[in-house]
Amino acid sequence: YEYYCPDAGLLKTTLMIRNLQLLKVYFTLLFIIIFNGLSNAQVSQRDTILKWRHFEYQLDANGGMSSYSTSNIIEDDYPGIVLENEYVRLVILPEFGARIISFYYKPTGHEQFYTNPVGNPYGMGDGNFYYDWLMVFGGVFPTFPEPEHGKTWFLPWKWEFTELSEDRISLRMELQDTINFPAHPGKFNNGVTEVRCISTVSLERGKTSFDLEHRLQNTKSTPVTLEYWTCTTLAPGSLPGNTFTPANSEIIAPIDYVYLKDDWWSWMGNAEEKASEYGSHVFHYKNLAYYDNWDDMGIAYAYPDIQDNYYGVVNHTNSDAVFRISNNAGKTPGMKFWTWGAQQGLNANHENFYHQARPYIELWSGLSTQFFEDASLAANEEKSWVETYLPTVSMDNFSVVNENGALHLEAISGENERFETRVFLNLPDSLFTLTMELKGETDITLHQESFVAESNANKTQSIYVADNTIPDGNYELSAIISRNGDNEVISYSMPVTLPIPINGINERKIVLPKVMRLNNNTFNLVFSSDIPRNLEVYSLNGQLVYENSSFGREASVTVKSKGLYIVRVYEEGLVYPVKIASW
């Protein structure tokens, strides 16, 4: 029936748009159901042979280095297993350290893990490793019962399939420590622990992520000391056969402080601002999040540990990222960082034996918080945990990551005040619900819609403040993703004030620029948005030493002498400081 409404035209248009949106979702779901039925997608496995080049070497019967060549590169075959579904292809080498050497993401055609193009043995006789030598291969693998890659990184592990179905395949790899290398350096002092490590890789149909379960079993009736670390060598967004981490990549780690080995590498003492209240080697964590700020090789640890359940690396060249998600607070509180140095790795000639550096970011998860700090297992005790490895696409910023996906939420001030959320989920072609809401004296549902997750794009939603009637005040802004009714998949909340203060004290959320040092005196500031801004650089005594105007995501800053400086950024009515250090 017809009725009078002053805005009847607008009402009819709005209803038409909503109906079209619903029809789009319904037809998309119908296509997915038909397509899935036709394709009969399932998980599969097959054998493979991986060919890998390395400088020639020979080991003695105990695994020590017997001889090596500095000029002769040979190619060996390594038997492996491929696990594959619609979106992911894994290559696993049980016979070389239970190593997941490849994590290939089909929708982008990109590799997530690093593979060394040419292996070269190094560290012979330096006392740094259990066998007194090491060689980088890459991928993700378990290390135990000693630190610094442990005893088993190149050994064959027993393996078997524990589940083989169209929906899920699980590959179990197992090794018990009965190893005693007679010539091991004395600091590796946990002895023959007889601990059994079981690592099981599982891939499911329809998922863009995979799981890696680790189980440590003390087979003795007495306590044992040991170290366990998962080593990850990450290079998200790489092309197969040419894996590397670009200089503009960022380590995403929800921590505030790091313990730096600046007593071993002096450059690290100038890389971050000291947090002296926590000790002589503790620093604020900011600059070293960016690969390009690693001036040389070095070691850092999350201080005092990592409590959130995720960390990862994002490649800002193509906005691909990969994350490890696990129960860090309860199981693996240790987080170690290592790189060879960005320019050292990127400029190395891997055909040269003496160029040991490689272009990847190595992140570790451990039972203890630093190397050479033992954990323990009680008599006959067993510890286990699951690690999920998740790729994301088209995202550069992250508020929260879990085993289901990644989400970023921000409140953006300025002329176009808005709330914006981006989300990427590990179940493409599945129906989800996005809800954005404000909670305060008045609770407001800003937006709610059903959407189908995609494998090669994130879901982005912007809610403009001017399009809504929102009383001024303090609120909690939330974005919630649910599935099958009220089953929450991932969510994030943050405080906001309306109107958003022009000084930006309220979380805009002000997204500080990424500071990338081009050399000792020149810095590149990489911002999250393309807007005009002015930059003023002040010395600590308040002297204006440099100013610049820019439009876009990048701005250059140059200083003439060593010291700490404050960059004052003016943008869209906001003023905020950024610290830089030159030496």
N, C-alpha and C positions, 0 to 999 in steps of 0.2 A: 504494500500500500504506500501511498505518497503522504508525506507530512512536511510541514514547513520548517526549514532550518536556515538561518542567515548564511551559514557556511556549507550549504548542501553540496555545492560543487567540489569544495575542498574535501568534504567527508567522502563523497563518492570516489574521488581520485585516490585518497588515502586507502580506502577499502580495496580499490582495484589493484594498487601497488602491492598491498599485503597478500591479496589472493594470488597475484602473479608470482610473488616470492614463494608462497606455499606450493604452488604448482611446480615451480622450478625444483624445489626440494623433492617433491613426490616423484617427478619424472626422473630426476637424478637417481633416486633410490631404486626406481623400477629398472632403469638401465643397469645399475650395479647388480641387482638380483639376476637379471637376464644374463649379463656378461659373466658374472661369476659362475652361473650354472653352465654356460657354454664352455668357459675356459677350464673348469674343473681344476683350479689352481690348488697345488699342494706343495708340501715340503719334500725335497728330494736330497739324495746323497749320492756321491760317486767318488771313485778314486781319481787321483791326479798325480802328476809328476811336476814338481816345481824346479826349474833350472835356476841356479844362483851362482854368480861369479864371485870369486874371492882370491886373494893372494895365496899362493900355495904354502901349505904348512904340514908338518907331521907331529903327532902327539905320541907321548910314551904310553905305556900300558895303563898308567894311573890318571891320564888326562892332562899331564903337564906338557909344556911346549918342548919338543925335541929339536925341531929345526923349522925355518921358514925362509921364504924368498921375498926379497924387496922389489922384484921386477916381474916375476912370472905369475900371471893371472890365469886361473883355471876355472872351468865350469863343472859343477857337480849337480847330480840329480837328487832331489829330496822327495820321498814319497809323502803325499798328503791326502787330505780328505776335503771334499767340497760339500758344504751344506748350503741349500739354496731355497728361497721362496720367491714370491712375486716381486719383492722389493730388494732383497738382500742376497748377496753371495759371499760366504765365508770360505776362506782357505785355511786349514788347520794342519799343523805339522806335529803330530804326537811324538815323532821320533827325533825332533830337535827342540826339546825343552817344553813340550806341551804348548806350543806357540800358535796363537791365532795370527797369522802373518798378513792376512788380507781381510778387510771389511769394505766390500764394494757396494755402493748404494746405486741401484739401477735407475731410479727416476732422474738423477743428475748425471750419471755416468762417472761419478767421482769416487775416489778411494779415501778412506778415513784414517787409515794407519800408515805408518812409514815403513818402507822397505829399502834397506841399504842397497844401492846399485852394485857396489863392489865392497866386500868385506875385507878388512885388513886387521890381522892380529896386532895388539898393542899392549903396552904395560908390562912387557916381559921383564921379570926380575925387579919390579918396582915395589912389590909387596902390597899392592892395592886390592887384589882380588884373590879369592880362595885358591884358584889354580895358578896364580901369579901371571895371568894373562887374560885377555878378554877380546871379543870381537862382536861388533854390533851387527845384528841381522834386522831387527825391527819387530813390529807387531805388539801384541799383548801376551804376557806369560807370567806364570807364578815363579817366585824365587824363594828358596828356603834351604836349610835352616840357619844360614849365615847371611850377613848383610852383603851389599855390593854384588848383586846378582846371584849370590848363593852358590850351591854346589851343582844344580841340576839344569842350568840354562841351555846346555848343548847336548844333554843326555837323552836317550830314547826312553819314553814312558810307555808302560803297558796301556792298551786302550781297547775299548769295546763299545758297541752301541747298546744303551740301556733302554731306549725307546725308539721304535721305528713305526710311525704311522703317517697317514696323509696330513695330519694336523700338527704333528710335533716330532722332531728328531732330537735325541740327546746322545752326545758322545762323551763317554767317561774316560779320563786319563788318570793314571795312578803311578806313583813312585814312592818307595820307602827309603828313607835315608839310612843306608848301611855303609856310607862312603867315608873313607879315611885317606886323604891324599897326603902322603908322608911329608912332602915338601911345602905344605901350606904355611903362609906367614902366621906367626904366633898370635896375632890379634884376633884371628878366627878361631875362637876357643870353645865353641859349643860341643865339639866332639861328635861322636856317632850317636845321634839322638834316637834312631829307630822310629822317628815320627813318619807316619804315612800321610802323604798329601794326595787328595783326590780332587781333580778339577773337571767339571762337567759343563760342556757347552750345549745350550739348548736353543733351537730356533723353531718358531711357531708359524703356522700359516697366517697370512694377513698382517703380520707385524713388521714394522721397519726397524725394530730393535731386537737384540738377542741377550740371553742371560748366560752368565758364567758363575757357576756355584763352586766355592772352594770349601773343602772339608779337611781339617787337620785332626789326626788321631794319634794320641800318645799311646803306643803299644806297650809301654813299660808300666810296671806297678809302682814306680817312683816318679816324682816330678822331673820335668826336663825344662831347660832354658833353650830358647831358639829365637830366631827372627823370621818373620814371614813378611814379604812385600810383593804386591802385584806391580809389575813394571808395565807402563803403557808408553809407547812411542807414537805420538799423534801428529798427523799431517792432514787435517780435514780439507776437503775440497780439491784434492790432488787428482791429476790425471794418472790412470794406471800406467805403470812403467816409468813414471817421472814424479814420484812422490817427494814433496818437500813442504816446509812451512814458510810462507812468505813473511817478510819482515814486519808487515803490518798486522800480523796475527796477535790475538789477545788470549791470555789465560784467564778463564772465568772461574774464580775461586772465591766463595763467600767467606773471606777471612779479613781481619784488620791488621794483623801483625805477622811478620816473618822473622825467623832466626836465620841470619846470614853467616856463611863461613867466610867473613871478611878477613879473618886471620890467615886464611889460605890464599884468597884472591883479594888484593887490596882495593880493586876497583869497586867491589860491592859495597864498601864502606861509604862511598859517595853516591851510590845509586838511589838510596832512599833516605828519608828523614829518620833520625834516631828516635827510639822510644826508650830512653835511658832508664826510665822508672822500672823497666822490666829486665834490665841487664845490658851488658856491654855489647852484645851481638844481636839485640832485638831492634827491629826497625818497623816503621809503618809500611803497609803494603799498598803500593800504588803504581810506581813507575815500572817495576819488574813484572807487572801484569802484561806488559807489551814486549813482545819478542825483540823488537828493534832496540830496546833499552838494555839488552844483555850485551855488554861491551866485550865480554869474553866468557870462557867457561866458568861455571860456578854452581854452588849448591845452596839451596834455600829450603827451609822447613816451615810449614804452617806453625804459628806460635799462638798459644801453647799446643794447639792441635786443631783439627778441623771437626766442627760439630754438625754442620749441615751435610746433607746426604749427596751432594753432587760437586763435581768440578769438571772442567773441559777446556777446549780450545776452539775459538772461532776464527775463521779465515776471513778478514775484512775485505779481501779482494773480491770474493764471490758470495760472502755471507753464509757459507757452509760452516757447520760446527759439529763437534762430536763430544758427548758427555759420558762420564762414568757415574752411575748412581748406585749407592749402597748405604748400608747402615754404618756410617762412619763413626758416629758418636759411640755406638754400642760395640762395634766390632773392629773397625780399622781407623782409629783416630789419627794415625800418622799420615802426613802428606809431605812428600819430598819433591822439589823441583830440580831439574837439571837441564841445561843446554850447553852446547859448545861455544855459544856466542852466535848472534844472528849473522853477522857478516862473515865470521870465520866459517860457519857451516855453509852459507850460501855461495861463498867464493872458493870453497875447497875443490880441488881436482881429485875426484875419487879414483882416478887411474894412477895417482901418485901415492905410493905406500906411506910416505911421511905426512900426507895430509889426512889426519885422523878425524877432523871435525866433520860433522854432518848436519844438514838443515832440518832438524826436527825438535819438538818439545817433548821432554821425557818427564812424566808425572808418575809418582809412586804412591801406593796406599799400603800402610803397614799396621801390624798389631802394636808396635811401639812407635814413639814419636820421632826418633832419630836413628840413623844407623849406629851400630855398636851400643845400643841400649836394648837389652834383651827383654823379650816377653817370656811367658812361661805357660806350660800346660801341667795341670795336676795329674796325679797318677790315673792312667786310663781315661783322661779327659778328652773330649772331642769338641772342637769349635767349628762352626760353619757359618757362612754368609753367602749372599747372592749379589753379584754385580751385574747391573744392566748397562749395556752400551747402546746409546741412542744418538742417531744423527738428527740434525735440524737443518732447514733450508730457509733462506730469505729472512734471517733474524740476526741482528748484531748486538742486541741488548737483551738481558735476561733478568727477570725478577725472581723466578723460581723455576726449578727443574725437578721432575721426579720420574719414576719409571714409566709414566704414561705420556710424558711430553714436556714441553717448555712453554712458559708464559711470561710476557712482559706487560706491565701496567704502568702508566704514568699520567700525571695531571700536568697539562701544558698551559702555561700562562701566556699573556700577550693579547694581541688583537683578536686572535681566534682561539679563545680559551676552550679547552676541550679535554676530555678524558679519552685515552687511547689504549687499546689492548691488542696484543698480537699473541697468537698461540699456534704451536705446531704439535701435532699428536701422532702417536705411533700406530694408530689404527686407521689408515686411509680408507676411503670409501665407506666409512661408518658414520652414522648419524649421532650428532652431539647437540647439546643445548648450551648456549652462552647466555649468562645472566650478568649484567652490570648493575650495581646498586650502590646507593649512599645510605649509610646508617648514622643517625644522630638524633636530635630532638624530633626530627621528622624523617621517617624512612621512605626512601624513594627508589623505585625500580626504574632505572634509566633506560634499560634495553633488555629484551629477551627474544632470542630467535633460535630456531633450529638450523643447523648447517651440516654439510657433509665435509669431513676432513679430507684434505688432499695430500698427496705424497710429494708434490714438488712445489708447494706454496703454503704460506701460513694463512691463517684466518686473521684479518685485521678489521677492527671496528672502532670508529671514532664517534664520540658523543659530544656535540658542541653545547656549551653551557647556554648560549644565547637561544638555542632551540627548545630549552626546557625552563619551566618555572621552578626555580630552586631558591628557597629562602637562604639568606646569608647565615653563616655559622660554621661550626666545626663538624666534620663528618669522618667516617671511615669509608673509603672507596674500595669496593671489592669487584673482582672479576671471577666468576665461577663457571667452570666447565663441568657438565654432568652428562651422564649417558643412562639410557633405560630408566627414565624417571628421575629419581633423586640420588642416584649413585654418583657422588662427586668424583671427578677424575683428577682435576688439578685446580687450584685456586690461589689467589693472592689478594692481600688487603694492605692498604696504606692510609695514613692520616692525610686529610686535605682540609683546607679552609676556603670558604667562598665569601666574598670574592678572593681569588688567589692573590696574596700580597705581591705588590710590584717589586719588593725587595727580594722575593724568591725564597724567604725563610721557609715558607710552606713548601713541601715537596712538590715541585712543579711536575714532576720531580726533577730538580735541576740535574741535568745530565752533564757532569763535568767533561771537558774535552779530553781526549786521549793525547798525552804528551809524548811525542816521538822525537828523540834527539837525533838530528842529522849529523852533527859533529859537536865538539865541545861548546861552541858558541851559537849554534843555530838550532832552533826547535821548530817542529811542525805541530800545530794544535789541530786535532781532527775532531770536529763537532758532529752532533747527531742530527742537525737540521740545516737546511739551506736558507739562512736569513742574514740580513746585513748586521754587522757588529763592528764595534771599535775596540781596539786593544791598547792599553797603556801599560808599560813595564816600569816598575819602580824598584830601586835598590832598597835594602833594608833600612837605610837612613832617610828614605822618603824621596829620593831624587828621581825625577822622571828621566829615564835613559832611552826609551824607545816607544814609538806609537805607530799604529797601523790600522787601516780600515780594510774590511774584506766583506765579500758576499760569497756564500757557499759553505762547504763543509770543512775547508782547510784554510789555515792562516799561518803565516811564517813569522817567527820572532827571532831577532838577533840581538845578542849582548856582546860587549867587547872585552869583559874581564871576568875572572873567576868570582864565584859567590852565589848566594841565594837571592832570588828575585821574586817579586810578586807581579803577576800579570792580572790587571784589572780588566774584566770583560764586561762590555756594555752591549746588551741586546734586548730588544722589545721591552724596555722599561726596567729591566733587571740589571743589577750590578753584582758581580761575584768574583772572588779571587781564585787564582790558580798559581801554585808554587812551582818554580823551576830552579834547577841548580846547574851551574856551569863550573867546570874545573879544567 
